[in-house]
Amino acid sequence: RLSKGLDVTFLSIATAGWMTYLIRASDRFGKAWTADDPYATRVAAIADRIGDDPAALAREILAIDTIFHPELAAHAGFKANITDAFRGLLSDDPLNTLRHVCETNGHNRLNRLIQTR
């Protein structure tokens, strides 16, 4: 999608959501739960070291080359989308971020699903 210049907003939100799941399992972010993921320990260590810096979190997690191809990790637009998503998903109201994405991207079906939550 990126190579074709197509929108990757939902891919970015889904990716940032997975990252947030692992970040929230770290000590620094309150160990909200125990993440059941092969990368949980590695991402938690990054989160513990970096803290609440969305751009640095995005950069460091995207640099895990066993998950993300280096070209994807280096893509400024994708990295910016992940960073923006972190700002909302790591806030006190992560659902507001999802609502905003659905409203601004014209996906009424997804928006209706989120509003019922």
C-alpha positions as CSV (number, residue, x, y, z in Angstrom):
1,R,0.0,0.0,0.0
2,L,2.8,2.4,0.8
3,S,4.6,1.8,-2.4
4,K,1.4,2.6,-4.3
5,G,0.8,5.8,-2.3
6,L,-2.3,4.3,-0.8
7,D,-3.6,5.2,2.7
8,V,-2.2,3.1,5.5
9,T,-4.1,4.8,8.4
10,F,-5.8,1.6,9.6
11,L,-2.7,-0.5,9.2
12,S,-0.8,2.1,11.3
13,I,-3.5,2.1,14.0
14,A,-3.6,-1.7,14.1
15,T,0.2,-1.8,14.3
16,A,0.4,0.9,17.0
17,G,-2.4,-0.9,18.9
18,W,-0.3,-4.1,19.0
19,M,2.7,-2.1,20.1
20,T,0.6,-0.3,22.8
21,Y,-0.5,-3.7,24.1
22,L,3.1,-4.7,24.6
23,I,4.1,-1.2,26.0
24,R,1.3,-1.2,28.6
25,A,2.7,-4.5,29.9
26,S,6.0,-2.8,30.8
27,D,6.8,-1.7,34.4
28,R,7.1,1.9,33.3
29,F,3.6,2.0,31.9
30,G,2.0,0.3,34.9
31,K,2.2,-3.3,33.9
32,A,-1.5,-3.2,33.1
33,W,-1.4,-6.9,32.1
34,T,0.9,-9.7,31.2
35,A,1.4,-9.7,27.4
36,D,1.4,-13.1,25.8
37,D,3.6,-12.4,22.8
38,P,7.1,-13.5,21.7
39,Y,8.2,-9.8,21.6
40,A,6.7,-8.8,24.9
41,T,10.0,-8.7,26.8
42,R,11.9,-6.9,24.1
43,V,9.2,-4.2,23.6
44,A,8.8,-3.8,27.4
45,A,12.5,-3.2,27.8
46,I,12.3,-0.5,25.1
47,A,9.3,1.1,26.8
48,D,11.0,1.0,30.2
49,R,14.2,2.6,28.8
50,I,12.5,5.3,26.7
51,G,9.3,6.1,28.6
52,D,6.6,8.4,27.3
53,D,8.2,9.6,24.1
54,P,6.0,8.5,21.2
55,A,8.5,9.3,18.4
56,A,11.3,7.4,20.2
57,L,9.1,4.5,21.0
58,A,8.0,4.3,17.3
59,R,11.6,4.5,16.1
60,E,12.9,1.9,18.5
61,I,10.1,-0.6,18.1
62,L,10.1,-0.2,14.3
63,A,13.8,-0.9,14.3
64,I,13.2,-4.5,15.4
65,D,14.1,-6.0,12.0
66,T,12.7,-9.5,12.7
67,I,9.3,-7.8,12.7
68,F,9.6,-4.8,10.4
69,H,11.4,-4.6,7.1
70,P,14.0,-1.8,7.3
71,E,12.3,0.0,4.4
72,L,9.0,0.1,6.3
73,A,10.8,1.2,9.5
74,A,12.4,4.0,7.6
75,H,9.3,5.2,5.9
76,A,8.6,8.7,7.3
77,G,4.9,8.6,6.7
78,F,4.4,5.2,8.4
79,K,6.6,6.2,11.3
80,A,4.7,9.5,11.7
81,N,1.3,7.6,11.7
82,I,2.6,5.2,14.4
83,T,3.9,8.2,16.5
84,D,0.6,10.0,16.1
85,A,-1.3,6.8,17.1
86,F,0.8,6.4,20.2
87,R,-0.1,9.9,21.4
88,G,-3.7,8.8,21.5
89,L,-3.4,5.1,22.4
90,L,-1.1,5.8,25.3
91,S,-3.4,8.5,26.6
92,D,-6.1,8.2,29.2
93,D,-8.7,7.9,26.4
94,P,-7.4,5.6,23.7
95,L,-10.9,5.0,22.3
96,N,-11.1,8.7,21.4
97,T,-8.2,8.1,19.0
98,L,-10.0,5.3,17.3
99,R,-13.1,7.4,17.1
100,H,-11.2,10.2,15.5
101,V,-9.5,8.0,13.0
102,C,-12.9,6.5,11.9
103,E,-14.5,9.9,11.7
104,T,-11.8,11.5,9.7
105,N,-11.4,8.6,7.3
106,G,-15.0,8.2,6.5
107,H,-15.4,4.7,7.7
108,N,-18.9,4.9,9.2
109,R,-19.2,1.1,9.8
110,L,-16.1,1.1,12.0
111,N,-17.2,4.3,13.6
112,R,-20.5,2.8,14.6
113,L,-18.8,-0.2,16.2
114,I,-16.5,2.0,18.3
115,Q,-19.3,4.3,19.4
116,T,-21.2,1.3,20.9
117,R,-18.2,0.6,23.2
